[in-house]
Amino acid sequence: MSLAFVFPGQGAQTIGMGKALADAYPDAQAVFDEVDEALGEKLSALIWEGSAEDLTLTANAQPALMATSIAVVRALQSEGISMDAAAYVAGHSLGEYSALAAAGALSLPDCARLLRLRGTAMQAAVPVGEGAMAAVLGLDLDAVRDVAQEAAQGDVCAAANDNDPSQVVISGGKAAVERAVDIAKTRGAKRAVLLPVSAPFHCALMEPAAAQMAVALAEVDIQRPKVPLVANVVAEAISDPATIRSLLVDQVTGSVRWRESVAWMGGQGVDRIWELGAGKALSGMIRRIDRGIATTAIADPDGLKVAVAAHLNA
């Protein structure tokens, strides 16, 4: 039996996430306190008592989701489950930063500040309304790449997230993505819908944000992670700090190869994956990628205790 920990990306955020963990575990509360101090503001108040609209802003959602995930990690440690229990860590887009913080490659304050910058830079890279993203259901990656290529017509249009065998997300200029939605429907997609996002992530339009992240990451200490990271842009395990630094820059414009990452872990013998943090989106994707991998989503004390008891009794 082999276990991996994975960490959710943007879209999983909800008001109140992590509050029950913080109330139940002092170590989880300490995570939110550390993030508040690193950012010089009460992000925790926004997470627990703010408006969904404000929390959804990219610059807030990214560090908030990371804090919630690391609160789960610290609570697990309080219950005797350390990072050593996992063979690998992985995260979807910003979740890769959560994975690196969990594995000790990034300090929590550095991770919070990097994600605040990443969110701000990604939002600023393309004027609001000029970019878009769309989810295509029912076509595989090659088919969606063909759709994006036909829709581009000189604009940026690319497969951004290869989430699972039935879901690929397209990103690029708004007109091109709208063309892609129409083309995908004619090619047999079950659904093709524009997503309510504020910027076209993981495509070439994010180059300005990648440049800013390259500067910021060059100044941050990155340690060798305690557990290998299955990186988004290569879909295999890495541990070298210089490689991690480089791939975090590439990740801003590169495709999130989630389907391949999960398949790679399955090929290495991983048969259980715990999703640590808000929501259950990754667990659903994992089941559609490899039904041989058992998934558990942990976001609150009750779910955590059930998972711990099952693990210790296995």
C-alpha positions, 0 to 999 in steps of 0.5 A: 500500500502506498499513499500520496497527499494532494492539494487543491487549486483555485475554485475550491475556496469557501467562506469558513474553510479551515475554521473547524480545524483551527478551533480543534487544533492549536497547530492548525490555528497557528498556520492561519496566524503565521499567514496573517503575519506574513501578509501583514493582514488578517486573511483569516478573518476574510476566510472565515467571515468575509464575502465570497466575492472578496475570497474569490479574488485570485490574490486572496484565494491562492494564499487562503487555500494554501493556508487551509491545506497546511492547517490540515497537514499540521492537524494530521501531524497532531494526530501522529501522521507525518509527511513521512506517511506519503510516498509523493505530494502533488498539487493542482496549480497553486496547490503545488505551492501547498505541496511544497510547503507541506513537504518542507521545501518552502517556509510557510511565510515565503509560500504565503507571500509568493502566492499573494504575488502570484495571484496579483501578477496573474490577475494583472497580466491580462486586462479584465475581459480580454482573456477567458477559460472554458471547460470541455467535457467529453473530448480527450486532450488531443481532440481539445488541442486540435480545437484550440489550434483551429480556434486560435486564428492568430490569438492565444488559445491552448489546453491549460488543464488536462484534468481527467480523461473527460475534462480539459480546460482551454485558456486564452484570448476571450474571442478565441476561447469563445470560438473554441467552445463553439468548435468543441460542440461541433466535434462531439463535446458533451459540454463546453462552457466558459468558466467564471474566472478572472484571468486566462491562467496557464497559457502564454498570456501569463508571460508577464506573471511568469517573469515576476515569479522568476524574480521572486523565486530567485530570492526565496530559499527552496529546500529539498522536499522531504517527499518528492513532488510530482510536478504539474508541468512534467507529470513526474517526481522531482526533488532538486531545489533548482529544478523546483524553482525553474518548474514553478516559473514554467507552471505559470504559462504551462499546462497542468498535466493532472491526468498524467500526474495521477496516472504516473503515481498509480504506475509507481504503486500509489493506491491511496490518495488523500486530498488535503484542504478545501473541497473534493474536486481532485478526488473526483478527478482521481477516480475518473483517472484511475479507479484503482486508487482510493481517495479521501478528502480531508477538510474538517476534524471529523473527516481527519479523524476517520482517515487517521483511524483507518490509516493506523488500523490498516 
